[in-house]
Amino acid sequence: MIEFTDNISKIMSNDSQNGYSILTYCDISNEYTDNRFQEIVANIITNFPVLKQRIVKKDSDIILETIEPFDIQDYYKVIYDKHDKFDSYIHTLLNSQFETESRWLIRYIADIENKKYRIYFKIDHAYADGYKIIEMLMTVLKKIDKDTIFKPHNTNIMDTLYYYIIGTCILVYMNLKLFINILIKKDIGPATGKTSYIRCNPFKLSRIKDITKKHNITVNDFLYSLMIKTDLLYTMRKREIITCSSINISRLNNFNNMMPILNEITNSMEDTDLLKNVHTVFNYFKYSLYIPFTSIIVNNILNIVPLNTVNNLYNNLIQKIDYAYSNIIGPTHEALEDIHFLTLAKDKEIVFNIISSNDNINIICSFKEGVINDTKRFEQCIYEAYESLINT
Protein backbone atom coordinates (compact mmCIF):
# COMPACT_ATOMS: atom_id res chain seq x y z
CA MET A 1 0.00 0.00 0.00
CA ILE A 2 1.14 3.51 -0.83
CA GLU A 3 -0.29 6.95 -0.23
CA PHE A 4 -1.15 9.34 -3.01
CA THR A 5 1.82 11.54 -3.81
CA ASP A 6 -0.23 14.71 -4.26
CA ASN A 7 -3.28 16.25 -2.63
CA ILE A 8 -5.08 17.00 -5.90
CA SER A 9 -5.29 13.25 -6.56
CA LYS A 10 -6.67 12.75 -3.07
CA ILE A 11 -9.49 15.21 -3.70
CA MET A 12 -10.33 13.68 -7.06
CA SER A 13 -10.15 10.10 -5.76
CA ASN A 14 -12.81 10.91 -3.17
CA ASP A 15 -15.39 11.42 -5.92
CA SER A 16 -17.60 8.34 -6.02
CA GLN A 17 -19.32 9.18 -9.33
CA ASN A 18 -16.27 9.03 -11.63
CA GLY A 19 -16.77 12.74 -12.09
CA TYR A 20 -13.23 13.45 -13.18
CA SER A 21 -12.63 10.79 -15.83
CA ILE A 22 -10.60 11.64 -18.94
CA LEU A 23 -11.11 9.99 -22.32
CA THR A 24 -8.23 10.28 -24.78
CA TYR A 25 -8.25 8.87 -28.28
CA CYS A 26 -5.47 8.58 -30.81
CA ASP A 27 -5.69 7.80 -34.51
CA ILE A 28 -2.59 5.82 -35.42
CA SER A 29 -1.12 4.08 -38.46
CA ASN A 30 -0.03 0.91 -36.64
CA GLU A 31 -1.90 -2.35 -37.03
CA TYR A 32 -1.71 -4.74 -34.06
CA THR A 33 -2.78 -8.31 -33.53
CA ASP A 34 -4.67 -9.19 -30.35
CA ASN A 35 -1.53 -10.68 -28.81
CA ARG A 36 0.67 -7.73 -29.79
CA PHE A 37 -1.79 -5.21 -28.33
CA GLN A 38 -1.89 -7.17 -25.07
CA GLU A 39 1.91 -6.95 -24.97
CA ILE A 40 1.67 -3.17 -25.46
CA VAL A 41 -0.85 -2.81 -22.62
CA ALA A 42 1.32 -5.00 -20.39
CA ASN A 43 4.31 -2.76 -21.15
CA ILE A 44 2.35 0.34 -20.18
CA ILE A 45 1.35 -1.29 -16.89
CA THR A 46 4.95 -2.29 -16.21
CA ASN A 47 6.08 1.30 -16.67
CA PHE A 48 3.18 2.68 -14.63
CA PRO A 49 2.39 0.23 -11.79
CA VAL A 50 -0.32 2.58 -10.48
CA LEU A 51 -2.51 0.96 -13.16
CA LYS A 52 -2.47 -2.25 -11.11
CA GLN A 53 -3.75 -0.51 -7.99
CA ARG A 54 -7.16 0.24 -6.55
CA ILE A 55 -8.17 3.37 -4.64
CA VAL A 56 -9.02 2.56 -1.05
CA LYS A 57 -10.33 4.84 1.67
CA LYS A 58 -8.62 3.93 4.94
CA ASP A 59 -9.66 5.79 8.08
CA SER A 60 -9.46 9.44 7.03
CA ASP A 61 -6.95 8.94 4.25
CA ILE A 62 -6.91 7.71 0.65
CA ILE A 63 -4.36 5.08 -0.35
CA LEU A 64 -3.50 2.91 -3.34
CA GLU A 65 -3.56 -0.85 -2.87
CA THR A 66 -2.09 -3.38 -5.32
CA ILE A 67 -4.68 -5.69 -6.89
CA GLU A 68 -3.91 -9.39 -6.47
CA PRO A 69 -4.53 -11.25 -8.69
CA PHE A 70 -4.58 -8.76 -11.56
CA ASP A 71 -6.14 -9.88 -14.87
CA ILE A 72 -4.99 -7.65 -17.72
CA GLN A 73 -7.76 -8.92 -19.99
CA ASP A 74 -10.35 -7.13 -17.83
CA TYR A 75 -8.91 -3.79 -18.92
CA TYR A 76 -8.41 -3.97 -22.67
CA LYS A 77 -10.37 -5.03 -25.75
CA VAL A 78 -9.57 -5.29 -29.45
CA ILE A 79 -12.59 -4.37 -31.57
CA TYR A 80 -12.96 -4.71 -35.33
CA ASP A 81 -15.28 -2.11 -36.88
CA LYS A 82 -15.62 0.28 -39.81
CA HIS A 83 -13.69 3.53 -39.39
CA ASP A 84 -16.82 5.63 -39.98
CA LYS A 85 -18.13 4.16 -36.72
CA PHE A 86 -15.05 4.98 -34.65
CA ASP A 87 -16.62 8.18 -33.28
CA SER A 88 -19.70 6.32 -32.05
CA TYR A 89 -17.63 4.96 -29.15
CA ILE A 90 -16.88 8.42 -27.71
CA HIS A 91 -20.19 9.08 -25.94
CA THR A 92 -20.55 5.51 -24.67
CA LEU A 93 -17.02 5.20 -23.28
CA LEU A 94 -17.03 8.69 -21.77
CA ASN A 95 -20.26 8.13 -19.82
CA SER A 96 -19.74 4.50 -18.83
CA GLN A 97 -18.89 3.55 -15.26
CA PHE A 98 -15.65 1.68 -14.62
CA GLU A 99 -16.33 -2.03 -14.11
CA THR A 100 -12.85 -2.86 -12.83
CA GLU A 101 -11.12 -2.30 -9.50
CA SER A 102 -8.49 -0.05 -11.05
CA ARG A 103 -10.27 2.84 -12.74
CA TRP A 104 -9.10 2.73 -16.33
CA LEU A 105 -9.71 0.97 -19.64
CA ILE A 106 -8.15 0.83 -23.09
CA ARG A 107 -9.67 -0.11 -26.46
CA TYR A 108 -8.00 -0.73 -29.80
CA ILE A 109 -10.43 -0.39 -32.72
CA ALA A 110 -9.29 -1.56 -36.13
CA ASP A 111 -10.68 -1.27 -39.63
CA ILE A 112 -8.33 -3.73 -41.34
CA GLU A 113 -9.80 -3.28 -44.81
CA ASN A 114 -9.30 0.52 -44.84
CA LYS A 115 -6.14 0.49 -42.67
CA LYS A 116 -7.65 2.79 -40.04
CA TYR A 117 -6.83 2.31 -36.36
CA ARG A 118 -7.76 4.11 -33.15
CA ILE A 119 -6.85 3.72 -29.48
CA TYR A 120 -9.26 4.86 -26.74
CA PHE A 121 -7.85 5.29 -23.24
CA LYS A 122 -10.08 6.28 -20.34
CA ILE A 123 -8.79 6.81 -16.82
CA ASP A 124 -9.94 8.37 -13.58
CA HIS A 125 -8.27 11.76 -13.13
CA ALA A 126 -7.02 10.67 -9.70
CA TYR A 127 -4.51 8.37 -11.41
CA ALA A 128 -3.11 10.89 -13.89
CA ASP A 129 -3.31 14.37 -15.37
CA GLY A 130 -3.20 15.11 -19.09
CA TYR A 131 0.57 14.99 -19.51
CA LYS A 132 0.87 11.85 -17.42
CA ILE A 133 -1.74 10.22 -19.69
CA ILE A 134 0.29 11.18 -22.76
CA GLU A 135 3.38 9.73 -21.10
CA MET A 136 1.49 6.47 -20.55
CA LEU A 137 0.24 6.25 -24.13
CA MET A 138 3.56 7.19 -25.69
CA THR A 139 5.83 5.09 -23.49
CA VAL A 140 5.76 2.24 -26.02
CA LEU A 141 6.63 4.53 -28.92
CA LYS A 142 9.12 6.92 -27.34
CA LYS A 143 9.97 8.83 -24.20
CA ILE A 144 8.30 12.16 -23.54
CA ASP A 145 10.69 15.11 -23.80
CA LYS A 146 9.82 16.82 -20.53
CA ASP A 147 12.09 19.78 -21.22
CA THR A 148 10.19 20.46 -24.46
CA ILE A 149 6.83 20.35 -22.71
CA PHE A 150 7.86 22.33 -19.65
CA LYS A 151 10.16 25.05 -20.85
CA PRO A 152 11.52 27.11 -17.95
CA HIS A 153 10.11 30.61 -17.52
CA ASN A 154 12.86 33.22 -17.34
CA THR A 155 12.55 36.91 -16.42
CA ASN A 156 15.12 39.60 -15.74
CA ILE A 157 15.75 40.90 -12.22
CA MET A 158 13.40 43.89 -12.50
CA ASP A 159 10.55 41.80 -13.92
CA THR A 160 11.15 39.17 -11.26
CA LEU A 161 10.83 41.75 -8.47
CA TYR A 162 7.71 43.18 -10.13
CA TYR A 163 5.99 39.82 -10.33
CA TYR A 164 7.13 38.73 -6.85
CA ILE A 165 5.77 41.87 -5.21
CA ILE A 166 3.16 43.54 -7.43
CA GLY A 167 1.96 40.41 -9.24
CA THR A 168 1.53 38.47 -6.00
CA CYS A 169 -0.42 41.31 -4.36
CA ILE A 170 -2.68 41.70 -7.42
CA LEU A 171 -3.50 37.99 -7.48
CA VAL A 172 -4.20 37.90 -3.74
CA TYR A 173 -6.62 40.82 -4.14
CA MET A 174 -8.22 39.33 -7.27
CA ASN A 175 -8.76 35.94 -5.67
CA LEU A 176 -10.11 37.29 -2.38
CA LYS A 177 -12.62 39.28 -4.42
CA LEU A 178 -13.37 36.20 -6.53
CA PHE A 179 -14.02 33.95 -3.54
CA ILE A 180 -16.42 36.53 -2.09
CA ASN A 181 -18.27 36.65 -5.42
CA ILE A 182 -18.41 32.85 -5.49
CA LEU A 183 -19.87 32.76 -1.99
CA ILE A 184 -22.64 35.22 -2.86
CA LYS A 185 -23.30 33.80 -6.32
CA LYS A 186 -26.73 32.20 -6.52
CA ASP A 187 -26.67 28.42 -6.56
CA ILE A 188 -29.29 27.04 -8.96
CA GLY A 189 -28.54 23.43 -8.09
CA PRO A 190 -26.27 20.83 -9.68
CA ALA A 191 -26.62 19.70 -13.28
CA THR A 192 -27.46 16.07 -13.89
CA GLY A 193 -27.44 13.68 -16.80
CA LYS A 194 -24.81 12.43 -19.19
CA THR A 195 -21.94 14.40 -20.65
CA SER A 196 -22.27 15.50 -24.27
CA TYR A 197 -19.64 17.15 -26.44
CA ILE A 198 -18.90 19.39 -29.41
CA ARG A 199 -15.83 18.54 -31.47
CA CYS A 200 -14.57 21.51 -33.47
CA ASN A 201 -12.81 21.45 -36.79
CA PRO A 202 -9.05 21.74 -36.16
CA PHE A 203 -7.41 25.17 -36.08
CA LYS A 204 -3.97 25.71 -37.58
CA LEU A 205 -1.30 26.21 -34.93
CA SER A 206 0.98 28.02 -37.40
CA ARG A 207 -1.74 30.60 -38.10
CA ILE A 208 -2.32 31.15 -34.39
CA LYS A 209 1.42 31.59 -33.82
CA ASP A 210 1.48 34.37 -36.41
CA ILE A 211 -0.99 36.43 -34.41
CA THR A 212 0.60 35.59 -31.03
CA LYS A 213 3.97 36.84 -32.27
CA LYS A 214 2.33 40.03 -33.49
CA HIS A 215 0.81 40.72 -30.06
CA ASN A 216 3.69 39.23 -28.04
CA ILE A 217 1.42 36.76 -26.29
CA THR A 218 1.36 32.96 -26.00
CA VAL A 219 -0.74 30.39 -27.83
CA ASN A 220 -2.34 29.59 -24.47
CA ASP A 221 -3.35 33.26 -24.07
CA PHE A 222 -5.00 33.17 -27.49
CA LEU A 223 -6.94 29.97 -26.85
CA TYR A 224 -8.16 31.11 -23.44
CA SER A 225 -9.30 34.38 -25.04
CA LEU A 226 -11.11 32.32 -27.67
CA MET A 227 -13.15 30.69 -24.92
CA ILE A 228 -14.06 34.06 -23.38
CA LYS A 229 -15.00 35.59 -26.74
CA THR A 230 -17.16 32.57 -27.55
CA ASP A 231 -19.20 33.14 -24.40
CA LEU A 232 -20.04 36.71 -25.45
CA LEU A 233 -21.04 35.67 -28.97
CA TYR A 234 -23.19 32.80 -27.73
CA THR A 235 -24.92 34.43 -24.76
CA MET A 236 -25.15 37.83 -26.52
CA ARG A 237 -24.83 39.61 -23.20
CA LYS A 238 -22.03 41.21 -21.24
CA ARG A 239 -21.22 39.41 -18.04
CA GLU A 240 -18.48 38.42 -15.61
CA ILE A 241 -17.58 34.77 -15.99
CA ILE A 242 -15.66 32.51 -13.62
CA THR A 243 -13.18 30.07 -15.08
CA CYS A 244 -11.07 27.25 -13.70
CA SER A 245 -7.84 26.31 -15.44
CA SER A 246 -4.66 24.60 -14.31
CA ILE A 247 -0.97 25.32 -14.00
CA ASN A 248 1.81 22.77 -13.66
CA ILE A 249 3.60 22.84 -10.32
CA SER A 250 5.73 19.66 -10.41
CA ARG A 251 6.45 18.77 -14.06
CA LEU A 252 5.69 15.00 -14.32
CA ASN A 253 6.72 13.90 -10.84
CA ASN A 254 3.27 13.15 -9.40
CA PHE A 255 0.07 11.50 -10.60
CA ASN A 256 -1.50 14.96 -10.88
CA ASN A 257 1.00 17.76 -11.35
CA MET A 258 -1.54 20.50 -11.96
CA MET A 259 -2.95 23.01 -9.52
CA PRO A 260 -6.36 24.52 -10.36
CA ILE A 261 -6.48 28.30 -10.65
CA LEU A 262 -9.62 30.44 -10.68
CA ASN A 263 -10.13 33.63 -12.61
CA GLU A 264 -13.00 36.07 -13.05
CA ILE A 265 -13.05 38.00 -16.32
CA THR A 266 -15.49 40.13 -18.28
CA ASN A 267 -16.47 38.70 -21.64
CA SER A 268 -17.07 42.08 -23.32
CA MET A 269 -13.56 43.47 -23.77
CA GLU A 270 -12.38 44.49 -27.21
CA ASP A 271 -10.26 41.80 -28.83
CA THR A 272 -6.91 43.55 -28.35
CA ASP A 273 -7.71 44.38 -24.72
CA LEU A 274 -8.87 40.82 -24.11
CA LEU A 275 -5.62 39.33 -25.42
CA LYS A 276 -3.52 41.75 -23.37
CA ASN A 277 -5.56 41.20 -20.21
CA VAL A 278 -5.35 37.42 -20.43
CA HIS A 279 -1.61 37.57 -21.13
CA THR A 280 -1.03 39.80 -18.11
CA VAL A 281 -3.07 37.64 -15.72
CA PHE A 282 -1.40 34.41 -16.82
CA ASN A 283 2.02 36.05 -16.41
CA TYR A 284 1.07 36.89 -12.83
CA PHE A 285 0.20 33.24 -12.22
CA LYS A 286 3.41 31.98 -13.89
CA TYR A 287 5.96 34.38 -12.42
CA SER A 288 4.61 35.59 -9.07
CA LEU A 289 4.78 33.87 -5.69
CA TYR A 290 1.01 33.32 -5.58
CA ILE A 291 1.09 29.69 -6.78
CA PRO A 292 3.88 28.55 -4.39
CA PHE A 293 2.19 30.30 -1.44
CA THR A 294 -1.24 28.92 -2.32
CA SER A 295 0.16 25.43 -2.77
CA ILE A 296 1.70 25.53 0.71
CA ILE A 297 -1.56 26.80 2.22
CA VAL A 298 -3.65 24.14 0.46
CA ASN A 299 -1.29 21.35 1.55
CA ASN A 300 -1.42 22.50 5.17
CA ILE A 301 -5.21 22.76 5.09
CA LEU A 302 -5.50 19.22 3.71
CA ASN A 303 -3.33 17.97 6.57
CA ILE A 304 -5.74 19.48 9.12
CA VAL A 305 -9.23 19.53 7.60
CA PRO A 306 -10.99 16.19 6.91
CA LEU A 307 -10.87 15.14 3.27
CA ASN A 308 -14.67 14.96 2.95
CA THR A 309 -14.95 18.58 4.08
CA VAL A 310 -12.32 19.68 1.57
CA ASN A 311 -14.06 17.69 -1.15
CA ASN A 312 -17.38 19.37 -0.37
CA LEU A 313 -15.76 22.80 -0.56
CA TYR A 314 -14.18 21.89 -3.89
CA ASN A 315 -17.49 20.64 -5.27
CA ASN A 316 -19.18 23.88 -4.18
CA LEU A 317 -16.56 25.87 -6.07
CA ILE A 318 -17.01 23.76 -9.22
CA GLN A 319 -20.76 24.36 -9.09
CA LYS A 320 -20.16 28.10 -9.36
CA ILE A 321 -17.75 28.18 -12.31
CA ASP A 322 -18.86 28.82 -15.88
CA TYR A 323 -15.94 27.33 -17.81
CA ALA A 324 -13.14 24.86 -17.19
CA TYR A 325 -10.11 25.21 -19.45
CA SER A 326 -7.39 22.66 -20.20
CA ASN A 327 -4.70 23.10 -22.86
CA ILE A 328 -2.10 20.38 -23.48
CA ILE A 329 0.90 20.24 -25.79
CA GLY A 330 0.32 17.02 -27.69
CA PRO A 331 2.97 14.40 -28.52
CA THR A 332 4.54 13.88 -31.94
CA HIS A 333 5.41 10.55 -33.49
CA GLU A 334 5.41 9.17 -37.02
CA ALA A 335 2.76 6.59 -36.08
CA LEU A 336 0.48 9.17 -34.42
CA GLU A 337 -1.92 10.74 -36.93
CA ASP A 338 -4.18 12.68 -34.56
CA ILE A 339 -5.10 12.97 -30.88
CA HIS A 340 -8.06 14.35 -28.93
CA PHE A 341 -9.20 14.25 -25.32
CA LEU A 342 -12.28 15.21 -23.33
CA THR A 343 -13.36 15.02 -19.72
CA LEU A 344 -16.61 14.24 -18.02
CA ALA A 345 -18.37 17.45 -17.06
CA LYS A 346 -18.72 17.70 -13.31
CA ASP A 347 -21.59 20.17 -13.05
CA LYS A 348 -22.90 23.15 -15.06
CA GLU A 349 -19.48 24.16 -16.41
CA ILE A 350 -18.52 23.99 -20.08
CA VAL A 351 -15.12 22.32 -20.43
CA PHE A 352 -12.73 23.41 -23.18
CA ASN A 353 -10.44 20.42 -23.80
CA ILE A 354 -7.57 21.52 -26.08
CA ILE A 355 -4.60 19.56 -27.38
CA SER A 356 -2.13 20.15 -30.21
CA SER A 357 -1.43 17.53 -32.86
CA ASN A 358 1.32 18.44 -35.33
CA ASP A 359 0.05 21.74 -36.86
CA ASN A 360 -3.50 21.25 -35.58
CA ILE A 361 -5.17 22.58 -32.47
CA ASN A 362 -7.98 20.17 -31.55
CA ILE A 363 -10.79 21.48 -29.34
CA ILE A 364 -13.59 19.43 -27.81
CA CYS A 365 -16.11 21.11 -25.52
CA SER A 366 -17.74 18.76 -23.02
CA PHE A 367 -20.79 19.62 -20.90
CA LYS A 368 -23.80 18.10 -19.21
CA GLU A 369 -26.72 17.55 -21.57
CA GLY A 370 -28.93 20.65 -21.57
CA VAL A 371 -26.23 23.09 -20.45
CA ILE A 372 -25.77 24.23 -24.07
CA ASN A 373 -29.21 24.46 -25.66
CA ASP A 374 -28.06 25.19 -29.22
CA THR A 375 -24.89 23.18 -29.82
CA LYS A 376 -24.64 24.08 -33.52
CA ARG A 377 -24.74 27.80 -32.75
CA PHE A 378 -22.22 27.40 -29.91
CA GLU A 379 -19.81 25.69 -32.30
CA GLN A 380 -20.35 28.43 -34.88
CA CYS A 381 -19.60 31.03 -32.19
CA ILE A 382 -16.24 29.33 -31.57
CA TYR A 383 -15.35 29.72 -35.26
CA GLU A 384 -16.53 33.35 -35.27
CA ALA A 385 -14.52 34.12 -32.13
CA TYR A 386 -11.46 32.54 -33.74
CA GLU A 387 -11.74 34.62 -36.91
CA SER A 388 -12.31 37.78 -34.90
CA LEU A 389 -9.22 37.22 -32.74
CA ILE A 390 -7.03 35.99 -35.59
CA ASN A 391 -7.75 39.18 -37.53
CA THR A 392 -7.10 41.50 -34.59
Secondary structure, 3 states (H helix, E strand, C coil): CEECCCHHHHHHHCCCCCCCCEEEEEEECCCCCHHHHHHHHHHHHHHCHHHHEEEEEECCEEEEEECCCCCHHHCEEEEECCHHHCCHHHHHHHHCCCCCCCCEEEEEEEECCCCEEEEEEEECCCCCCHHHHHHHHHCCCCCCCHHHHCCCCCCCHHHHHHHHHHHHHHHHHHHHHHHHHHHHCCCCCCCCCCEEEEECCCEEHHHHHHHHHHHCCCHHHHHHHHHHHHHHHHHCCCCEEEEEEEEECCCCCCCCCEEEEEEEEECCCCHHHHHHHHHHHHHHHHHCCHHHHHHHHHHHHHHHCCHHHHHHHHHHHHHHCCEEEEEECCCCCCCEEEEEEEECCCCCCEEEEEEEECCEEEEEEEEECCCCCCHHHHHHHHHHHHHHHHCC
